[in-house]
């Protein structure tokens, strides 16, 4: 699947670090724009929600262990069933 440009933003709400573990929680927004030459000022898809990422420190480098996102945007309604089959 090929998409146009993607814009996103993470906003950290908390960060806890204990020994070699860290956990970050916050919110995210994302927009997928149409491919040029279409009007790229109007996104074709937007999403926002929450995220939690847990990190572990190994060999003096932080690595993501778990990365979880939960969208706040409801799923689209299902298409109506086709009565004429």
N, C-alpha and C positions, 0 to 999 in steps of 0.2 A: 504494500500500500504506500503510495507516495502522497505526501501532504505538503502544504505550503509552510511558510515560516511559523514558528511556535514562539509564543511569548508566555513567560511564567514568572511567578513571584512566590517566594517562601517567606513567611513571617514567623520567626521563632517566638514562642510564648514561654517556654521553660527549657532549661538545660541543667541536668544533674550529672555530676561526675563523682564516681566512687572507685578508687583504685584504678583498675584497668577496664572499667565499664563506664559508658556514658549513655544517657538517654536524652533525646531532644524531642520536643513536641511543639506543634504549631499549626498554622493554617497555610493553605496554598490556593493559588488561582492559576489557571492556564487558559490560553486562547490559541486556537489553531486558525491561521489565516488562509485564505485561498491562494493558490499558486498565481504568480504574476503571469499574464498582464491583468488579471482580474483586480477589482477594487480591494486592495489589501487593508483598508481601514475598517472593514466589517468582517468580524470573525465568522467562520463557518461552524465553529464549535467552541463552547466555553464550559468550564467546570471549576468548581471550588469546593473546598472541604478541609479536612484535618489530616495531619500526618504524625506518625511517631517513628523515629529511627533510633535503633540501639546500636552502639558502637563497641568494639573491643580493641584494646591496644595490644598489638603484637609486634615485637622487634622495633619498638619506639615509633610505630605507625598506627594511626587510628583507621580501622576498617569497619564498614557497615556490616552488622550481623543480621539485623532485621530492619526492613523498611516497609511500613504499612501506611496506606492512604485510604481514607473513607470519604467518598463524595457526598456533598450535601445537596446535589442536584437530583431531583427525582427522575426515575427512568421514564422514557416516553411511554404513552399509552399504547397498548397493543393494537395492531391494525384490526378493524372489524372483520369477523369471519365472513367469508364469501358464501352466501346462502345458495347461490346457483352453482351447482357442481355437476 
